[in-house]
Amino acid sequence: MRRLRSFILPPTPPEILLEIVAHNANDVPSLRAMSLVSKAMRSFAIEHLFSFVHFACAQDFSMWQSMLRRTPRLRDIVKKVKFSDPSEEWIKRHRRVRPRKPLRDAAVPPKIPILPNVRVVEWEKGEGHSIKISMATTYMALFPGTEELHLSRISSTNKSGSFGELAMLLGACGQLRVLSFFETNFSSLYSLINAVDREHYTFDLTALQELRVKECGTYDRGPDFDILVKLVEVSRPAKLKSLTFAGCFDDADRPCSILAVNKLVGLAAPSLVNVSLLFELIEQRADVEEIFSRLPTFPVLDTISIISNDRQGEWLLHALQAPKLTTLNFRILIFDGFTTQPEQFNRILPEAFPWGAPAPSEPLKSVITRKFPLIRRIGLHFCAFRRSGLHFRRGLRRRVERRFMDRLKDTGADLDEYLEVGWVDEDHNPVVYNKTNGKPTRNWKLPPGISEPETEESDCEANTDSEV
């Protein structure tokens, strides 16, 4: 009997292991499996597995301490930290943690060591529990290198107002590069400040490059957004390059305050490169024109993105002075119940796209190129809910796109050389579709309780272009 000769495979070069792990950087199950293959693979895998840490309950802090005692190098690996109370998905994955204590019951001051390489910190209020701003301020001392701060559903517990609380939180962060607010009740944070008070605020926004505000405002001309304006006035972000305001996708009663937008855009105009006004403006054209007619010139603005419903895009572009603008993005909202019937397109296009009337006095191409001589790209982006069947039916999307293009040609727009057509979700994130079946790629997540919509055979054909 011939004896099989044993042999040992040569070790895989570290640079190849690094490439393998990097290719699966966003695939947690694969990274976990790789960490069990060998010590070398584990060493590379944990760089990605622990680059993001989510604290979802008070017990997580003691668990993290135990992990650091076993693997001290984790302290230097973490780049992003999130604080939020458990979601239903989290509870299902962590049934062994009983009883769960909310984050607000965590020790203050914190009992975990400083994480020196954290650059991104998120604070999010969970269901039924609120995170105090004072707690967030204390914990920010753990992350001296923070560059991005994201606050979601954060409100004050101080009945007299808490501009000072918010100022202290920002002061604990050092020099921020990115600051965002989501569903934050600014009226609960409101408090008057005067020239004497300002001397006591030590936060520094001078290095801020990006400010995002989503679903925080109302139509009211009251103090709701004065907090933001005061923050910028106390510490002016002279390097601000990107400013985004987004209203609630399906609730026209909750856009951002147009007065605050006007003030903030005006203050940052000299440095702004990218502006996104992704909300529906108030309906009276005279009010919109009055507000935007006071805007200064934007000397370096390169890109602007706007919701183009109710002809508000036309109103804004008439007032906009941006000699270096190269990219103009229109977002067209498509709600549930949308069909591809011709009469619906004939109605929606004049409302959604500027100068969309059947007989415009001047072609859209002429208007835009005359106003913005450096224009290179005009994005036409359709916005649909993640649960919408449009994202799963390639044939239906093509019919939507084609009928919009046909209707646009009827107006004599002549924009083919500039147009870029795409799709985004309700958060205005671009949607990437699988080239084979036309559905969203595997990292797409449907809302909880929503199953994948049914598709037709023609929707999965690579070259389908059929009509309904």
N, C-alpha and C positions, 0 to 999 in steps of 0.2 A: 504494500500500500504506500502510495506516495504521500509523504508528509507535507502538508501545506506550510509554506514558509511564512512566518509572521513578519510583519513590517510596520513601521511607524510613519505616518504621514508627516511631512515637514510642517512646522507651524505656519499659520497664515500670517503674512506680513501685516503689521499694525495699520499701515495706510489703507489696506484693503478692508480690514475690519471696520475702520473708521468710516469708509465709504458705505459699507453695508448698513451700519447703524444709522448714518445720516439719511440714507434713503428711506428708512422707516421711522424717521424722527417723530411723526405724528400718529404712529400706529402703536398704541400702548400695549395691546396683547402681544404683538410681535417683539417689542422691546423686552417685555417680561420673559418671553420664551428665550430670547437671545441671552439674557442675563444668567440663564441656567446652563448654557452650553460650556462655558469655560471662564476662568478668572479674567482672561484678557478681554473676552467679549463682554463680561459683566462690567468691567471697568469703563468701557465705552458706553454701554447701554444706560448705566445710571446717570450719565451726564445729561441724557435727554429725559429719562424717567423722573428725575427730581429737579429738573429746571423750573418746573411749576409746582407750587404747593398750595393746596386749598384747605384752609381751616374752616370746618363746617360746624363744629360744636366745641364746647369748652374742653372736653376730654382729648381733643386732637393735640393740644399743646403738650400734655404729659406724654402722649404717644410719640410726638416729634422729639422730645427730650431723650426718650429711650433710644430712638433711632440714631440720634447724634452720638450717644455714648458708644453704640456699636460701630458706627461708621462716621467718624468725625469729619471726613472730607465733604460730607453732604452740606455742611455749613457754607462752603464756598461754591457749591454747584447751583444753588437756587438763584434764579434770575427774575422770577415772577411769583407774587403771592396774592391770593384772593381770600377775603373774609366774607362769608355769607352763611346764613342759617341753612339747615338742610332742606333740599328739595325732595319731592316724592321719589325721584330717581335715586338720590343719595341714600335715602332711608332704606330702600329696597336692597341696595348693595351693602349696607352696614347694619344689618339687623342685630348683629352681636353687640352693638354699642347701646346698652340699656342701663339706666335711663339716660337719655340725651339731654345735656344741659345746653341752653342757648349760649351763643357767643357773649351776650351781654353779661353773663355770669362768670366769664373768664377772669383770672387774676389780674389786678391792676395795682402796681406795674407788672408787666409780663415777666414770666419766669423762664423764658427761653433766651438763648444767646443772640447776639447781633448777627444778622445775615448781611455781610458787607457787599455782596455782589448783586443784590436785588435791585432791579431798575424799574419794575412795574408793580404797582400796588393797586388792588381793587377792593372797595368797600361796598357791600350790597346788603340792603335790608331784606331779611327773609320774611316768610309768611308768619304773621302773628307776633313777631319780635322786632324790636327796634335797636339799632346800634347807636349808642351815644357818641356824639362828636368828641366829647372829652376822652372817651376810651380810645377812639381812633387816633387822637392826637398823641396819647401816651405811647401807643404801639408803634407809631411812625418812627420813634427813636431807634427801633430795631433795624431800620433800613436807611442808613445815612446816605446811600448812593441813589435814592429814588429820583427818577427822571420823569416818570409818568404816574399820574394819580387819577383814578376813575372812581367817581362817587355815584352810586345808584340808589335812589329812593331814600336818601339821607335827609332827615329833618331834625329840627331842634327840640329839645325838651325844656328849653328856657322860655317861659311864657312872655318875658319882656323883650324877646328878640335875641338873636345870637350872631350878629355880624362878627362880634369879637371871637366867638367860638370858632367860626369858620376861618377867621384870620389866623388864629392860633394853630389850627390844623395845617393850613398852608405854610405857616412859619416853621412848623416842625419838619417840613419836607425839603428844605434847602431850595436850590434853584430847579424848578420844574421845567421840563421841555414840552410836556403834553398834559393838559387838564381837561377832563370831561365830566359832564353832569347828565344823568339820565333819570327822568321822572322825579326830580328833586323839587320839593315844595319851597320855592324861594320866599313865598309870603310868610312861611313859618320861620324863616331865617332873617326876616327883615328887622332892622333896627336903625335908627337915625345915627349918623356920625357927623361930627363937625371937624373943623380945622384942628382943634385941640386934641380930639380923640385920635386923629390920624397919626400923631406922633408916637402913639403907643403900639401901633401895628408894625410888626417887623417882618412880615412875609415879603418874599421877593419874586415877582413875576417878570423881571426884566429879561430873563432868558427864555421865556415861554415862546414856543414856535407854533403850537397848535392848540386851539380851544374848540371843544365840541359841546353843544347843548342840545339835548333831545327830549322832546315831550315834557317840557317844564313850564310852558307859559299859557297865557289866556289872551283873549282879545282886550282885556281891561287895560286902561291907561293908568293904572294904579302903580303901587310900589313893587309888584311881583318881581320885576327884573332889575330893580334898582341895585340889588345886591351885586349882580354881575358888573354893572356899570361902575359901582363904587370900588369894586376890587381892582378894576382896570385903571381907574382914576388914581387910587392910592399908590399903586405900583404899575406904571405903564409898561406893557410888553412891547418895547420898541422893535423886537425881532419877530413879532407874530407874522407867520407866513400863511397859515391855514385857519379858516374860521368856518365852522359848520353849525347851522341851525336846522333842526329837523322836528316837524310836528308829528302828531300821532297819525299813522297811515290811514286809519279808517274812521277817524273822529275829527271832523272839521271844526268842532267847537274848542279844540285844544291846540291851536298853533302857538308858535313862539310869539312873544310880544314884539310887534313891529317897531314900536318906539325904541325898545332896547336894542334891537337889531340895527336900527339906524344909528344909534349912538356908538355902539361897539364897532360897527363897520367903519364909521367915520373916524373914530380914534385910531384904528389900525390901518387905515387906507394906504399910507405911505409904504408899508412893508408887505402888504398882503399879496400872495402869489396865487392862492387857491381859495375860492369862496363857494360855499354850498348853502343855498337857501331852499331847503327841502320841506316846505310847508306852504299851505294855502294862505295867501294874504287876505286882508279884509276886502270885502266885495266892492266898496266904493272906489272907483278909479281916481276920483279927485283926491281922496285921502292918501292913496298910494303915491300918486304923482307929487303931492305936496311934500311928503316925507322924503322920497328918493330924489327929488329935485334939489335937496339941500346937501346931497352927498358930494364929497370932493372928488377930484380925479384920482384914479388908481394907477400910479405910474408904472408898476411892475406886475400888475395882475395878469396871470397867464391863463387861468381856467376858472370858469364859473358854471355851476350846476344849479338848475332851478326846476321846480315843479311847474309844468306848463298847462295848468288847468285854468279855465275861466279867463283866458287871454292875459293872465298876469305876467307871463313871460314877455309879451309885447310891451306892457307898461314899464317893466323894469328895464328892458333893453333900450327903450327910448331915453331913459334917464341916465344909463350907465356910460361913464366916460373912462375907457380903458384902452389906450392906444396900442398896448402890447399884447392884447388878448389873442391867444392862438386856439383855444379850445372852448367850445360852447356846448354844454350838455343839457338836453331837455329830458325831463322825466315825465312820462305819461302814466297816470294811475289807472290800473285795470282792476275793478272790484269783482267780487263773487257775482255770478249770474251773467257775466259778460258773454256775449255771443258774437258770431262772425257775420251776422246779417248786414247787408249793405247799408240799410237805413241807419243802423247804429254807428257805422263808420262815418256816414255823412253828417251825423249829429256831433260825434265826439271830436272829429278833427278840427273843425272851426273853433271849438272851445279849448282844445288842448294845445294846438300849435299856433304860434304867432302868425298873423297875416294869412290865416287858413281859409278866409272867405273865398267863395267861388270866383269872384272877380276883384282881386286886389289891385290897388292903384299902382303898386310897384312890386315886382317879383321879390320873393324873400331873399334870394341870392344877392340881388342888387342892394337891398337894404343892409344885409349883414356885412358884405364886403366893403361897402362904403363906410359903414360905421366902424368896422374893425378890419383894417387893411391887412393885418398879419394873420387873419384867421386861417387855420389849417385843417381843423376837424370839428364836425358838428355831430355830437352823439345823440341818438334817438333811443332812449332806454325805456323799456316797458317795465312797470313795477307791478308785481302780482304777489299775493300772499304765498308763503311757502307751501300751504296746504292746497293751493290752486292746481287743478288738473293741467293748466297750461304748461307747468314745469315738467310734466310727464308725457306730454303729447307733442312730439316734434311737428307732426303734420298740422296741428292746430296753430302752433306758434308761427309756422311759415305762412299760413293763411292770414293770420293777423298782420304779420309784417308786410306781406304782399299787398293787402288791401289798403294799408296805411300808405305804402309807397305809391300805389296807383292813385289814391285820393290826393296825395301831395302833388303828384305830377299834374293833376287836373288844375291846380292853382298856378302852374307855371313857375314853381319854386326853383327848379333846375339846380338841385343841391347834390346830385349823385357823386360828384368828385370829392365832396366833403363828408358825406354821411357815413356814420358807423352805427350799426344797429345792434342792440344788446338787450339783455334781460337782467333785472335785479329783484331781490326779495323785498319784503316790507321794511327791512332795515337798510335798504339801499346798498346791500352787498351784491357784487356781481355774481351771477350764477354760471357755473361751469357745467356743461352738459357732456355726457358720454357720447363719443362719436359713433359708437356702434348702435346703441338703442335709443339715443336721444334723451335719456333721463339724466337727472342730476348725478354728479359723481358720488362715490361712496361716502364722502365725508358730509353729505347732505343729511340734516336731521329735521324730521317732521315734528310739529308741535306735539306735546303729550296727548295721547288718546286719538290721534289722527292717523289713519292707515293710508297707504299709498293709493292714489286714485287709479281707477281702471283705465286701461289704454286700449286703443284699437290696433289691429294688425298694421295698418298703414302708418301708424305713429312710430313704429320701430324700423321701418324701411329706410335704408341709408339715403335714397334719392327721391323720397316721396315728395310730390308737389301737387297732390290731388285737391280738388275742390270739394266743399261740402255739398 
